[in-house]
Amino acid sequence: MNAVTQNQVVVETEGKQDNLLRLPYFVSVEQLSADDVLHLLQRAQYFKNGGQVPALNRTIFCTNMFFENSTRTHTSFEVAERRLGLTVIPFDPSHSSVNKGENLYDTELTMASLGIELSVIRHPENAYYNEIIHPQAGQHLEMGLVNAGDGSGQHPSQSMLDMMTIYNEFGHFDGLKIMIVGDLTNSRVARSNMEILNTLGAEVYFSGPEYWYDADEFSKYGTYVKNIDDMIPELDVLMLLRVQHERHNGAEAKTEQLFDAKDYNAAYGLNQRRYDMLKDDAIIMHPGPINRGVEWDGDLVEAPKSRYAVQMQNGVFVRMAMIEAVLRGRKLGGLE
């Protein structure tokens, strides 16, 4: 048997790996090797192609705990859970005991005590999941966890659906020129994608206002381009990011005062001129929601090179594969 890491169990079936991920939790792309990603994408594509969903031998309760607003991610996870045959228990943070001072660990302990075995969580705090997956002495919480986004830290499911979209388009990652443009400092999508794209062999470039670019953090993963027009004709993938005004507070309050939507669109937004500069086989991506007329001119959102809707479609099947990996890793519902 191959070496087993903390985050993945590899099993042998008749001398061959079965290529199915088995994870006790799925919180960061840092858990994954290049092979792990490809296996996950293959499983997601299997589901997208109508492949048979594994049968559960008992009821598995799950809940989606979103402490930040969401349309795409929240709905996508619920569709994925229902497709897998899970029973989804509603959770509304505005009416939960969190508002009485209960911490996240104790909320999860309550859920586990009531029979819920899998939580999908989005939370404004970076790495909120550490208190759940690394319990302290005397704590005995057993809960499967999928991270649906933590602050400005990681967004593994968005990253995986982005990888699926790129892989479907090109069939590989090696040497692809991919530029991530926008509010980099505040983007968990940028952080997840730059890490995994490096692992997969892509060439990563960054652009956007310099006050949203931290060279100490980002230069390890790619090259900053001040004028995006210099690079657009060479790109395979143009990945646009939403300007996250809600995170521009504290030390970043000044950047919000400096921001002008028209100036941003002129310098970094996708307009018809830049669209025409892209290669014929280049694609445009965006994690959503889109600020039309800021990072993307509205009449181009559904243009032929856009993969915005495809990304959202792929999100359901990637999240099915992610959830299945945790179900198998925890041997829930008879899955192994």
C-alpha positions in Angstrom: 0.0 0.0 0.0 1.2 3.5 -0.7 2.0 5.9 2.0 -1.0 7.3 3.8 -1.1 11.1 4.6 -3.0 12.7 7.4 -5.7 14.0 5.0 -6.0 11.1 2.5 -6.4 7.4 2.7 -5.3 5.5 -0.4 -6.7 2.0 -0.8 -5.7 -0.7 -3.2 -8.2 -2.8 -5.1 -6.7 -5.9 -6.9 -3.3 -4.2 -7.0 -4.7 -0.9 -8.4 -5.7 2.4 -6.8 -9.4 3.0 -7.2 -8.7 6.7 -7.7 -11.4 7.8 -5.2 -10.5 10.4 -2.6 -11.1 9.6 1.0 -10.9 12.6 3.3 -11.9 13.1 6.9 -12.6 16.8 6.0 -12.2 19.1 3.0 -11.1 22.5 4.1 -8.2 23.6 1.9 -6.6 23.0 -1.5 -3.4 22.6 0.5 -4.6 19.1 1.3 -4.4 18.0 -2.3 -1.7 16.8 -4.6 -1.9 17.2 -8.4 -3.1 13.6 -8.7 -5.8 14.2 -6.0 -7.1 17.1 -8.0 -7.3 15.1 -11.3 -9.0 12.2 -9.5 -11.6 14.6 -8.0 -12.2 16.2 -11.4 -12.6 12.9 -13.0 -15.2 11.9 -10.4 -17.0 15.2 -10.9 -17.1 14.6 -14.6 -18.4 11.1 -14.0 -21.3 12.6 -12.1 -21.9 15.3 -14.7 -22.0 12.6 -17.4 -24.9 10.9 -15.5 -22.8 8.4 -13.6 -24.4 6.4 -10.9 -24.6 8.0 -7.5 -23.3 5.6 -4.7 -26.2 4.2 -2.6 -26.2 5.0 1.1 -27.3 2.2 3.4 -28.8 4.6 6.0 -29.9 8.2 6.4 -27.1 10.7 6.6 -28.1 14.1 7.9 -26.1 17.2 6.9 -26.5 20.9 7.3 -25.2 24.1 5.5 -24.1 26.7 8.0 -23.6 29.9 6.1 -22.5 32.9 8.2 -22.0 35.0 5.1 -24.5 35.7 2.3 -24.3 33.4 -0.6 -26.4 32.4 -3.6 -24.3 30.2 -5.8 -22.3 28.3 -3.2 -25.1 27.7 -0.8 -27.6 26.5 -3.4 -25.0 24.5 -5.3 -24.0 22.6 -2.1 -27.7 21.8 -1.3 -28.3 20.5 -4.8 -25.2 18.4 -4.6 -26.3 17.0 -1.2 -29.7 16.1 -2.4 -28.3 14.5 -5.6 -26.2 12.3 -3.3 -29.2 11.3 -1.2 -28.4 13.2 1.9 -31.0 14.6 4.2 -30.5 18.4 4.5 -31.4 20.0 7.8 -31.9 23.8 7.5 -29.7 26.2 9.5 -30.4 29.9 9.8 -27.5 31.7 11.7 -29.8 34.7 12.4 -32.0 32.5 14.5 -29.3 30.3 16.1 -27.7 30.3 19.5 -24.6 31.9 17.9 -26.5 35.2 18.6 -26.6 34.2 22.3 -22.8 33.9 22.4 -22.4 30.2 21.5 -19.1 29.6 19.8 -18.8 27.6 16.6 -17.4 24.5 18.2 -20.3 24.2 20.6 -22.8 24.8 17.7 -21.1 21.9 15.9 -21.2 19.8 19.1 -24.9 20.4 19.3 -25.4 19.4 15.7 -23.4 16.2 16.2 -25.4 15.3 19.3 -28.6 15.6 17.3 -27.3 13.2 14.7 -25.9 15.4 12.0 -22.7 13.9 10.6 -21.6 16.4 7.9 -21.5 20.2 8.0 -20.8 22.6 5.2 -19.7 25.9 6.6 -19.0 29.4 5.3 -17.6 31.8 7.9 -16.1 35.3 7.9 -13.1 34.2 10.1 -10.0 32.8 8.4 -9.3 29.2 9.2 -12.4 28.9 11.5 -12.3 25.2 10.9 -9.2 24.6 13.0 -11.2 24.5 16.2 -13.4 21.8 14.7 -10.8 19.5 13.0 -8.2 19.9 15.7 -10.2 19.6 19.0 -8.5 20.4 22.3 -7.8 17.9 25.0 -11.1 16.6 26.4 -13.1 17.5 23.3 -14.6 14.6 21.3 -16.4 16.2 18.4 -16.9 13.9 15.4 -18.1 15.8 12.4 -17.4 15.7 8.7 -16.6 19.2 7.4 -16.5 20.8 4.0 -15.2 24.4 3.9 -17.5 26.6 1.8 -15.2 29.6 2.3 -13.3 31.1 5.2 -12.9 34.9 5.3 -10.2 35.9 2.8 -8.5 32.5 3.3 -9.6 29.5 1.2 -12.5 28.6 -1.1 -11.7 25.0 -2.1 -15.0 24.2 -3.8 -14.8 27.3 -6.0 -11.2 26.4 -6.8 -12.2 22.9 -7.8 -15.0 24.0 -10.0 -12.7 26.5 -11.7 -10.2 23.7 -12.2 -12.9 21.5 -13.7 -13.9 24.3 -16.1 -10.3 24.8 -17.2 -9.6 21.1 -17.6 -12.8 20.5 -19.6 -11.7 23.3 -21.9 -8.0 22.4 -22.4 -7.5 18.9 -21.2 -4.4 19.9 -19.2 -2.9 22.7 -17.0 0.7 22.5 -17.9 2.0 25.7 -19.3 -1.4 27.4 -19.5 -1.2 31.2 -19.0 -3.8 32.2 -16.5 -4.2 35.7 -15.2 -6.2 36.6 -12.0 -7.3 40.2 -12.0 -8.9 42.3 -9.3 -9.2 42.6 -5.5 -6.5 40.0 -4.8 -5.8 40.8 -1.1 -9.3 40.1 -0.1 -9.9 37.1 -2.4 -10.1 33.5 -1.0 -10.6 32.5 -4.7 -7.3 34.0 -5.7 -5.5 32.3 -2.8 -6.9 28.9 -3.5 -6.5 29.1 -7.2 -2.9 30.4 -7.3 -1.8 27.5 -5.0 -3.5 24.7 -6.9 -2.6 26.2 -10.4 1.0 26.2 -9.4 0.7 22.5 -8.2 -0.9 21.7 -11.6 1.8 23.4 -13.7 0.1 26.5 -15.0 1.8 29.9 -15.4 0.0 32.4 -13.1 -0.1 36.1 -13.5 -1.8 38.8 -11.4 -3.1 42.2 -12.1 -5.3 44.8 -10.4 -4.7 47.9 -8.2 -1.3 47.7 -6.6 -2.8 48.5 -3.2 -4.7 45.1 -3.4 -1.5 43.2 -4.3 0.9 41.9 -1.6 4.1 40.9 -3.3 5.3 39.0 -0.2 2.3 36.7 -0.5 1.5 36.5 -4.2 4.9 36.7 -5.9 5.7 33.1 -4.8 2.9 31.9 -7.1 3.0 34.2 -10.1 4.0 37.5 -11.8 2.4 40.8 -11.3 1.5 42.7 -14.5 0.7 46.4 -14.1 -1.0 46.9 -17.5 -3.2 43.9 -18.3 -3.3 44.9 -22.0 0.3 43.8 -22.2 -0.6 40.3 -21.3 -4.2 39.7 -22.5 -3.3 38.5 -26.1 -1.2 35.7 -24.6 -3.7 34.4 -22.1 -5.5 31.1 -22.1 -7.7 32.0 -19.1 -8.7 35.5 -17.9 -10.0 35.1 -14.4 -11.8 38.2 -13.0 -12.5 38.8 -9.3 -15.3 40.8 -7.7 -14.3 44.0 -5.9 -15.2 43.1 -2.3 -16.3 46.4 -0.9 -17.5 44.7 2.3 -14.0 43.8 3.3 -12.5 47.2 2.8 -12.4 48.3 6.4 -9.9 48.9 9.0 -6.5 49.4 7.4 -8.1 49.1 4.0 -10.7 51.9 4.5 -8.4 54.2 2.5 -8.6 51.9 -0.6 -12.3 52.2 -0.5 -12.0 56.0 -0.6 -9.7 55.7 -3.6 -12.0 53.4 -5.5 -13.8 54.7 -8.6 -15.9 52.2 -10.6 -15.4 53.9 -13.9 -11.6 54.2 -13.4 -11.4 50.5 -12.3 -13.3 49.4 -15.4 -11.1 51.4 -17.7 -7.9 50.0 -16.1 -8.9 46.4 -15.3 -12.4 45.6 -16.5 -13.3 43.4 -19.4 -14.7 45.5 -22.2 -15.2 44.8 -25.9 -11.7 46.0 -26.8 -10.1 43.6 -24.4 -12.5 40.8 -25.3 -11.4 41.1 -28.9 -7.7 41.0 -27.9 -8.1 37.6 -26.3 -7.1 34.5 -28.4 -10.0 32.8 -30.1 -9.7 29.8 -27.8 -9.2 31.8 -24.6 -11.9 31.7 -21.9 -13.1 34.2 -19.3 -14.1 33.1 -15.7 -15.5 34.8 -12.7 -16.5 33.3 -9.3 -19.6 35.6 -9.0 -21.4 37.6 -8.1 -20.5 40.0 -10.9 -20.5 43.7 -10.6 -21.6 44.5 -14.1 -19.9 47.5 -15.6 -17.1 47.2 -13.1 -15.0 44.1 -13.6 -17.1 42.9 -16.5 -19.2 44.8 -19.0 -22.7 43.4 -18.8 -23.2 42.6 -22.5 -20.2 40.3 -22.4 -21.1 38.1 -19.4 -22.7 35.5 -21.7 -20.4 36.1 -24.7 -19.0 33.0 -26.5 -15.6 33.1 -24.6 -17.4 33.4 -21.2 -17.6 30.3 -19.0 -19.5 32.0 -16.1 -22.6 29.8 -16.5 -20.5 26.7 -17.1 -18.6 27.3 -13.8 -21.8 27.4 -11.9 -23.0 24.2 -13.6 -19.7 22.4 -12.8 -20.0 23.5 -9.2 -22.8 21.1 -8.4 -20.8 18.1 -9.7 -17.5 19.1 -8.1 -19.3 19.6 -4.8 -20.8 16.1 -5.1 -17.3 14.7 -5.6 -16.0 16.7 -2.6 -18.8 15.6 -0.3 -18.5 12.0 -1.4 -14.8 12.1 -0.6 -15.6 13.0 3.0 -18.4 10.5 3.2 -16.0 7.8 2.1 -13.2 9.1 4.3 -15.5 8.9 7.4 -17.2 5.6 6.2 -20.6 7.2 6.4 -23.7 5.5 4.9 -21.7 2.4 4.0 -19.3 4.1 1.7 -15.6 3.3 2.0 
